Amino acid sequence: MSAPFRVLLYYLYRPIDKPADFASRQRELCQDLGLHGRIIVAGEGINGTVSGESAATGQYIEKMQADSFTTGMVFKVDPAHGHTFKDLSVKVRPEIVTLQLDNEEDIDPIASTGRRLAPADFYAAMKQEGALVLDGRNKYESDLGHFKDAVCPDVENFRDFPEWIRKNLSHAKERPIMTYCTGGIRCEKLSGFLLREGFK
């Protein structure tokens, strides 16, 4: 028996010329389908988590895949017994995940990011000599659970990672590094930042 509701988690790094217009269309689509959740739109792309009746979430996925801009976007889908959000929030922000590099050009994951690994390859890479597994989440999240022997930065926000890395990981630039996070979105920028800082 299928669940009456579903939760969708998704993101896409792709340049958006008019974020406010795009956000307005997203708000209208979600309202029409009765979806609740949080969507962030920026010039660099879209990041969202929405909940709704299973049929409505299916229609949302279909419409997003039918749009030439968002076609191919990956959705993580979880069953639910009801809405996981009280209402709908669609906001335009400078970034869809905030790294907030001061006086530096932001990381563009389309141009520079780490290599994605399948789970089996990630597991094999963890066993390499000198391998370092870096948790790309904040301290609250890593305290709830993390990979064995992972390096878990003592940071409260994603934007704190650049300073933490420069202070604590400069000695590891030649080591194989694997990053992980909740949905993948932070790892795309985090690994791009590591490459910019000279990590191999």
JOJOGI-V332904 format. One record per residue. RES is the residue in one letter. PSI is psi in degrees with one decimal (999 if undefined). NEAR is the number of other C-alpha atoms within 10 Angstrom. Layout:
<<RES	PSI	NEAR> <RES	PSI	NEAR>>
This chain:
<<M	126.5	3> <S	152.5	8> <A	145.9	12> <P	-26.0	14> <F	162.6	19> <R	155.9	23> <V	130.7	25> <L	132.2	20> <L	129.0	18> <Y	160.2	18> <Y	160.8	23> <L	121.6	21> <Y	108.4	19> <R	130.1	16> <P	133.4	15> <I	118.1	16> <D	-40.5	12> <K	80.8	11> <P	-38.8	21> <A	-40.3	17> <D	-42.6	13> <F	-43.6	17> <A	-39.2	19> <S	-41.4	14> <R	-37.6	13> <Q	-43.9	19> <R	-44.9	18> <E	-43.4	12> <L	-47.2	15> <C	-39.2	22> <Q	-41.4	13> <D	-34.4	11> <L	-4.0	16> <G	29.4	16> <L	144.6	24> <H	159.9	22> <G	-163.5	21> <R	126.5	17> <I	131.5	23> <I	130.4	22> <V	137.8	28> <A	174.4	24> <G	-19.0	19> <E	-8.3	23> <G	-155.1	20> <I	144.8	25> <N	122.0	19> <G	155.3	18> <T	118.6	20> <V	153.7	24> <S	153.2	29> <G	177.8	26> <E	146.4	21> <S	-44.2	19> <A	-39.8	12> <A	-40.5	18> <T	-33.7	22> <G	-41.3	15> <Q	-37.6	14> <Y	-47.4	21> <I	-44.7	16> <E	-44.2	12> <K	-38.3	14> <M	-38.1	16> <Q	-26.5	15> <A	-19.3	12> <D	125.7	10> <S	-25.0	9> <F	-40.8	13> <T	5.1	18> <T	139.8	14> <G	-5.4	12> <M	136.6	13> <V	132.7	14> <F	130.1	16> <K	127.6	11> <V	128.1	15> <D	140.6	12> <P	153.6	15> <A	160.7	17> <H	-4.2	13> <G	-176.9	15> <H	138.2	19> <T	-4.2	16> <F	146.8	16> <K	-33.2	10> <D	-168.1	14> <L	132.3	17> <S	120.7	15> <V	114.9	20> <K	149.4	17> <V	126.0	18> <R	166.5	16> <P	-30.1	13> <E	152.9	17> <I	-18.6	23> <V	127.3	20> <T	104.1	15> <L	-29.8	19> <Q	58.9	17> <L	118.2	15> <D	128.7	9> <N	27.0	6> <E	152.9	7> <E	138.2	8> <D	157.3	16> <I	130.5	20> <D	101.3	16> <P	-18.7	20> <I	-34.7	14> <A	-33.5	7> <S	116.7	16> <T	170.0	19> <G	171.3	18> <R	130.1	9> <R	140.5	13> <L	139.2	12> <A	156.9	8> <P	-43.8	9> <A	-38.0	9> <D	-36.6	10> <F	-44.2	15> <Y	-42.2	12> <A	-40.2	11> <A	-32.5	17> <M	-24.5	18> <K	-4.1	10> <Q	148.8	12> <E	129.3	9> <G	4.6	12> <A	143.9	16> <L	125.1	19> <V	119.1	20> <L	120.3	21> <D	120.0	21> <G	16.6	27> <R	173.3	24> <N	173.0	19> <K	-38.6	17> <Y	-44.4	12> <E	-44.4	15> <S	-28.9	18> <D	-27.9	11> <L	-26.1	7> <G	145.0	9> <H	167.9	16> <F	147.0	12> <K	133.2	7> <D	12.4	10> <A	149.7	17> <V	118.9	16> <C	98.0	18> <P	140.7	18> <D	72.5	15> <V	148.8	16> <E	-26.9	13> <N	155.0	13> <F	-34.1	17> <R	-11.9	16> <D	-10.1	17> <F	-45.6	22> <P	-47.9	17> <E	-42.7	12> <W	-43.3	14> <I	-44.4	17> <R	-32.0	12> <K	-29.3	10> <N	-13.7	10> <L	5.5	13> <S	-24.5	14> <H	-9.9	11> <A	22.2	15> <K	-21.0	14> <E	-5.5	12> <R	151.1	14> <P	127.8	16> <I	130.0	20> <M	134.1	22> <T	153.1	21> <Y	155.1	21> <C	-163.4	18> <T	-53.0	11> <G	-6.1	12> <G	-23.4	15> <I	-40.1	19> <R	-35.8	21> <C	-32.0	23> <E	-42.2	23> <K	-38.9	23> <L	-45.7	26> <S	-34.5	24> <G	-38.6	22> <F	-42.9	24> <L	-41.9	21> <L	-41.7	15> <R	-33.9	13> <E	-0.3	14> <G	10.9	10> <F	139.5	18> <K	999	12>>
